[in-house]
Amino acid sequence: MRPFYQFLMTYRGKPHDEESRLAEWAFADLEFPKYSTDYNEISIYLEMNSPFPNALPTFDSLWEAYESRFK
């Protein structure tokens, strides 16, 4: 299965919205779990390192799209 990070990177460089904002942040964050396919691992990481107020709801929305496409 493709890591969530790879899916998230498809949102880089898009018009400025919450999804692209999260993608740009994850790209710049050297500690982001880039090879993970585990919701809990990424969610906990974001809870501990939330880059902006809407990061967790944005992640949840993107995770649903990721699952429907790759699981």
PLY file of the C-alpha trace (Angstrom):
ply
format ascii 1.0
element vertex 71
property float x
property float y
property float z
element edge 70
property int vertex1
property int vertex2
end_header
0.00 0.00 0.00
1.12 3.52 -0.77
2.07 5.61 2.30
-0.28 8.42 3.26
2.56 10.90 2.79
2.76 10.10 -0.93
-0.96 10.70 -1.25
-0.66 13.94 0.71
2.08 15.20 -1.59
-0.40 15.29 -4.47
-1.84 18.37 -2.73
1.42 20.35 -2.82
1.46 23.36 -5.10
-2.32 23.49 -5.39
-4.29 26.69 -4.73
-3.85 27.68 -1.13
-6.32 25.70 0.96
-6.12 23.60 4.11
-5.10 20.44 2.23
-2.22 22.12 0.44
-1.21 23.83 3.66
-0.97 20.47 5.43
0.95 18.98 2.50
3.48 21.82 2.50
3.95 21.52 6.24
4.46 17.73 6.09
6.97 18.18 3.26
9.01 20.62 5.36
8.73 18.58 8.58
11.64 16.14 8.69
9.99 14.13 11.49
6.65 13.52 9.75
5.98 9.73 9.52
6.56 9.58 5.76
6.29 5.81 5.35
3.25 5.23 7.53
-0.04 3.77 6.40
-1.42 3.83 9.95
-4.11 6.35 10.84
-3.31 6.32 14.56
0.40 6.91 14.11
-0.14 9.93 11.87
-3.04 11.27 13.92
-1.04 11.14 17.16
1.89 12.82 15.45
-0.37 15.63 14.28
-1.95 15.97 17.72
1.51 16.45 19.22
2.81 18.72 16.45
-0.27 20.40 15.00
0.91 23.03 12.53
-2.35 25.03 12.44
-5.77 24.92 14.14
-7.60 22.99 11.40
-4.85 20.43 10.80
-6.62 17.48 12.46
-10.00 17.90 10.72
-8.12 18.41 7.45
-6.17 15.22 8.06
-9.37 13.29 8.82
-10.93 14.45 5.58
-7.83 13.56 3.58
-7.58 10.19 5.31
-11.09 9.30 4.13
-10.10 10.13 0.55
-6.87 8.17 0.95
-8.68 5.09 2.26
-11.31 5.14 -0.44
-8.62 5.36 -3.08
-5.96 2.96 -1.77
-7.50 0.49 0.68
0 1
1 2
2 3
3 4
4 5
5 6
6 7
7 8
8 9
9 10
10 11
11 12
12 13
13 14
14 15
15 16
16 17
17 18
18 19
19 20
20 21
21 22
22 23
23 24
24 25
25 26
26 27
27 28
28 29
29 30
30 31
31 32
32 33
33 34
34 35
35 36
36 37
37 38
38 39
39 40
40 41
41 42
42 43
43 44
44 45
45 46
46 47
47 48
48 49
49 50
50 51
51 52
52 53
53 54
54 55
55 56
56 57
57 58
58 59
59 60
60 61
61 62
62 63
63 64
64 65
65 66
66 67
67 68
68 69
69 70
